[in-house]
């Protein structure tokens, strides 16, 4: 069996896979996130490791530990975790959602320029990426900076704790704003502009490389056998692509509905958008890339709405609120929801953007607002799909994974907003873990390549656009775009 970890925004999911039987078992252990004014979003990296240990102990009952033949890790991307020479964290991890480093990003824009950086990295210069985050630490926490020996991502930290070996892979490296996709090396130009020593960046290994084995210390903590091979793994987005069966240009389009959400395809080369609405990550599949349009708060918008409108409601509160939202299918006067509660990446790349309900009336109840949230996320993702169509990659259908894919209501809304068939795969919440498991299988020689990835999960539901609903939502989509354009100057004023 293969053991995988997916260090996400809300917790670590550990899963056991068998190539013969598929998903054997999985469990999630959560951890908190610290949000503060000024765009601060942090996590204690020790909680990542503690969650991985606890999750492994829960999974490895009976003789399961002895059956594990390989381990791989997936994790949240675009963060900044500074480690000392012993590999210990020097401060809390600044995670992907943090946007405090706007002034530092402006320095990069002045020294390099966003178009030039986009041609190097496949990404805009933006405060959501790692490079400006570490510049912020250097400027504001010089004592921490003076002790920094390496800068890693979440999955890199777990791999280090498991093996004692420091490293990253191209997919996570490509999420930092510091990786040259043309040469597959750290970018001397961007690191020099940021005044960051290249020696702080970890060695880049193929995603399928065995970087080490479970140490005795890690074995004692987790219950894994010492010596179990650990494969490098990759960032959660590219791992999710493998889990959705999207490994090459012929694989089609998929959408991930998690805390952040995105639409993505696979390609043989970086896909550069003249308007820079989209970005391109390196794939975990060697030689491939994953052009992506990511929004900051997809499922995160629904999480916020549930926490706000049904606090302390217990585990059924999501289902209860979705049922209320389902009762307002024909509400033509539904408010518009702009889902930019954490700023925004695609398509606006505006860390100062904010969420808004537009058209709120006294007659609107909680169900109206929840449905508006679901529609708002779908509309924002539609812009990414249209960008790919402009670039010659139109979608004919979209496979959806992630926790949000468990909702029939949301998938039907996606189909109606996009005007496309939407399909649910059999593994939605475990798609990242499945991708990591296939990386482990290739890395340890159990599989020769990723060609059979799509066969590891099946289509379990299809949702087709309804003509009348699509016509209504197509008109509302134009209003949605106009609402952002009109409010954008106000967002700048509100940010001070």
N, C-alpha and C positions, 0 to 999 in steps of 0.2 A: 504494500500500500504506500501511497504518497501522502505526506502531510504538508499542508499549506497554511500560511498565515496571510491575512489581508488586514493591514493596519490602516483602518479607515478613519473618518472624522469622528465617529461616535464610539468606536470600539474595535477590538481585534476579533475577526472571525477566523477560527481555526477549523479546518476541514480535512477529512480523510477521503481519498479517492482510490478506487481500483480501476485499472484499465478495462477489466472484464465487467465489473458491476457498476461503474460510475461512482456517484456520490455515496459513500458509506455512512458518514455521519458528519455533523458540523455543530458548532456552538459559538456563541458570541459573548465576549466579556467587555463591558463598556467602560468608558472613562470620561471625565469631565473636560470641558473646554472653557477657557477663560476669555470672556468678551469684555472689552472696555472701550471707553470713548477714544476717539482719535484713530479708529481703525485697528485697534489692538485685538488680535486673536491668537492665543497661545495654548499649548498643552505641555504637561510635564512628561518628558520622554520616558521617565521611569515607569509611568503608568502603562505605556505601550508594552514594555517588557513584562511587567507584572501581569497584564492582561493575557499576553501570549503564554506565560507560564501557567496561569490558572486555566486557560482554555485547553492547553495541552493535557494537563492533569485530568481534566474532565473527559477528554476524548480517549485517552490511552488506558481504558479499563481492560481487565483481563489480560489476554496475551497480545493485545493490539500493538504495544510498543515494539515487540520483537518483529512484527510484520512490516514496520516502516522501513522502506528501502531508500527513501530520498525525501528531502525537504526543499521547499522554495517559498519565497516571500514576495508579496505584493504590498503596495502601500500608497498612501496619499502623497501627492507630488508637490513641487514648487515651494517647499518649505525651506527652513534654514535652522539646522541644529549644529551648534558649535561644540566641538569636543576638545578636551585637553590631550596631552600626549599619551595618557593612559586609556583614552577612549571614553572618559567620563564626561557627561554633559556639563557645560559651564553655565548654562542658564536654561530657562524654558525654551522649548521649540517654538519658533515663529512659524505658524502653519500657513497653508495656501491662501486662506481667507483674509489674512492680515494685509492691510493697505496703508500702514502708517508711513511707509518709506517713499512718499510721493516727492519730497524734496530731493532725495537721493536719486530717484529715477530721473528727475529733471536734469541733474548733473550728467547722467549718462546720455540723455537726449542732446545736451549741448556739446558733449565731447565726441559722440559717435553718430547720433541721429537715428531716429526710429526706422526710416527706410533702409539704411545701411545695416542696422542690427537685424532687421527682418530678413534681409538677404543672407546673413551669416547664420542665424539661429533658427529661422522659420517662425519666429515669434516677434511681436511688438515688444518694445521696452515698456514695462509696466510694473507697478508696485506690488502686484501679486506674485512676482517671480523672486527667486532666491537671491539674485545678485544685489538688488537694491536693499533687500532685507539685511544682508550682512554688512552693507555699507552703513545702514542705520546703526547697527551694533557698534561698528568701529567709531562712529561719530558720537554716539550717546553713552556708550559703555566701554571706555578705553581700557579699563582694568580687565574686563572680560576679554576684549579683543587681544590684549597683550598675551593672554594664555592660550589662545586658540591654536590648535594644531591641525584641525580638519573640519570640513563642512559637509554634512551628509543629509540624506533624506530619511524618512521614517523606516522604509524597508532596509536601508543600509545599516541603520542602527540595530535592528533586530538581527540581521545577518552577522554583524560584528559581535553581538552578545552570544550568538549561537556558536561562532567559529573562532573568534579572536582575530579575524581577518577584515581589514578595512578595504572597502571598494564600493563601486556603484556600477550601473549598466547604462547603455546609451539612452534608453527610454527616460530614466530619471535624470540623467545628465542633460538631456534636451529640454528639461522643464526648468532650468535654472537661469536662462538668459545669458549663459556663459559658455555654451557648447557650440562649436562650429560644425554644422551638419555637412559642410562641404568636405571637411577633412577628417571628421569623426574624432576630433580632439578638442580639448579645452581651448577657447578662443583667446589668444594672446591680446588681441585688440580690445576686447571687452573687459578682460581682467585688468589690463593696464589702465583703461579708462576708469575703472572702479577702484583702482589702487588696491587690488587684492592679489596677493602672492599666489601664483599658480600652484605652489607647493601645498596650499591649503585644500586644494581640490583632490578628491580621492581618485585612485586608479580606476579606469573604466574597463570593465570586463564584459564580454558578451553575456547577454541575459541567460544563456544556457550553460555558462561556464560553471563547473564545480569549483567554488572558491575556497572550500575547506570542509572540515568535518565537525560534528557536534563535539565540543570539548567536554572534559570530565565535569567541569563546573556547570556548564549548561545542562549536561545530562542529569546531574544531581538535582537541578532546579526543575526541569521539565518532565523527567521520566523517560526521555528519549535515550536510546542506546548511544553511548559514546562512540564516535567514529562514523555515525550516520552521515552520508554525504549531503552537503548543503549547496544548492544551486542558487546563483545570484538572484534570479527573478527579475521583476520589473515594476515600473509604476502602475498604479491601479488602472489608468485609462487604457494603455496598451494591453495589459493583462485582460481587462474586460473585453477588448476587441477579440482576443483569442477565444475567450469564453463564449462570445457571441458568434464564433465561427468566421470572423472577419480577419482573414490572414493575407489576402491579396486583392488586386484590383477587381477580380471577378466576384468578390464575396458580397457585394451590395453594401447597404447602409444600415447602421444600427444606432440606437439611442440608449443612453444610460440615464435612468431616473434615480439618482442618489441625492445626497446632500447638495453637492453640485451636480449639474446635469449637462449632457452634451449630446451632439450628433456627430457621427464620424464615419469615415471610410478608410480603406487601406489603399496604398499606392506604392509604385516602384521608385518614386522620387518625391522630394518635398513639393507640395502644392502651394505656390505663392499666389495670394489674392492681391490684385492691384489696390484694392481698398483696405487690405489688411484686416478684414473682418474675422478671418480664420487663422489658425496656427497649425504647425505641423510638428508632431512629436516623432522621434524615432520609434519604430515598432520593436517589440521583443522578438519578432521574427527577423532573422538576419537579412539585411539588405532591403527591408521594407520600412514604410513610414505610415503614420496614421494622422492625416489631416483631420482637424477637429474644430468644432465650434462649441465652446464651453461657456455656459452661464454660471455665475457665482452661486446662486441660490435657487436651484430647481426644487428638489425634494426639501431643501432647507426652507423654502418659502412655506411649504405645507407644514413642516415641523414648527415653524414660528407661529403659523395660524392656529395650529392645534394647541400649542402651549399658551397662546394668548386668549383664545376663545373657549377653551375647555381645560383650564388648569386643574391638575390633580384628578383628572377624570379616569385614571386607570388605563389598562392596556386596551380596552375596547373603544377608547375615545376616538381613535382614527376612524374606525368602522362607523361609529355613530354619526360623526360629522360628514363622512362621505355619503351616508344615507340621506342626511339632510340636504346635501348638495345635489344629490340625484333627483330630488323632488322639484328642482327648479330648471328643468331641461328647457322649457319653453319661455323662459324669462328673457324677452327681447331687450328689456331695459336693464339688464344685469350690469353692475359697475365693471369698469375695466380695472385690472390690477397690473401695475408695473412691478415686476418681481425683483427689483434691484436693491434689496434690503442689505446687501453686503457690497455695494458698488456693483460694477459690471465689467465682465470681460466681453465676449462676443455678444453683439456686434459693435458695441459702443466704446469699449475699452476706457471706461470712465470710472475711476475709483470714487468719485464724488457723487455718482448717481445714487438715488434713493428710491425706495419703494413708495407706491401711492395707490390709493383707491380713487378712481375718477368717475364721477357720476353717482355718488352715494346719495341715496334717498331715505326718507324716514320709513318707507315701506320695506326697505331691505332688511333681512334678518341674517342670522349666522350662516344659514345654508347658502344664501345668495353670495356671501363673501367667500366662503370656502370654494364654491364653484368658480367664482371669479379668479381665485388664486390658481386653480387647476388650469383654467383657460389662459391666464397670463403666462404661465410657464410654457404651455404649448405654443403660444404665439411667439414668444422670444426664441424658442427652438426652431420655429418655422423660418426665421430669418437666416439661421445657419444652413438649413436645407436649401433655401433659395440661393445662398452664396455658393454652395457646392454645384448647384445647377448652372449658375453663371460660369463656373470654372470647368464645365464639361463633365460633371459627375452628378447628373440628375438621379434622384431616387425613384424607383418604381414601387417599392414597398420598404418598410422600416421594421427591423426586429428590435424589440425593446427588452432591456434587462434592468436590473437594479430593483430596490425595494418598491418603488412606485409602480413597477410593472405588475404587481399583484392585484392592482385595482382595475376591474373591468370598466368602471366609470371613467377613469383617467385615460385608459387606452382608447376608449370610444371618442373622448374629447380630442385626443391627439389625432385620430383618423379624421374627424370632422374638421379640425382646424387646418390640418396639412393637406387634406384632399387626397390622401394616400392610404392604401391598406397598411395596417399596423398588426404585427404578429408578436405574440408572447412566446418566449422560449421556455423550455421545461426547467432550466436552472436560471432563476432571475437574481435572487439574493446571493447565490453562490457562483455567479458568472466570473467574478474576479478570481475566486479561489480555483475554479476550473481552469482558467487561463494559467495560473501559477502551477497547477498540477501538470498541465501539458508541458510547460517549461521544464519542470522537474523530470518528466518522462523523457524528453529529448535530451536533457543534460546528462542523465544517468544512463542513456543508451537503450531505454525501454522502447522508444519510438525513434524512427530515423529522421522525422521532420514534423511539421505542423499540418500536413495536408489533410489529415482526418479530423481536424478540430471541429468542424461543423457537425460531424456525426455524433459528437459526444453529448449533444443536447438536441431536443426535438421541438417542433412547433406545437404548442398546446392550445393556442387560441388565435383567431383572426378577427379583426375588427375593420369593417369597411366604411368608408365615408358615406354619410347619408346626404343626398344632393341638397335638400332644403336646409339642413343644418350647416353644411359647408358654405352655402351661399350667404347665410346670415353671418357666420363666423368670418368669412372672407371680408365682408364689409366692416366688421368689428376689428379685424386685424389692421385695416387701414387707419381706423381711429386710434388703435393702440400705438402705431408708429407715430402718428401725429401728436398724440399726448406726450410721448417722450420728447419730441422735438420742441414742443412748446414749453415743457417744464425744465429742459436742460439748463437754461440760464439761471433758473431759480435754484437748482441743485448747487451751482457754483456759489451763489450768494449764501445759501444755508450753510455751506461748508466754511464760510468765513474767509 
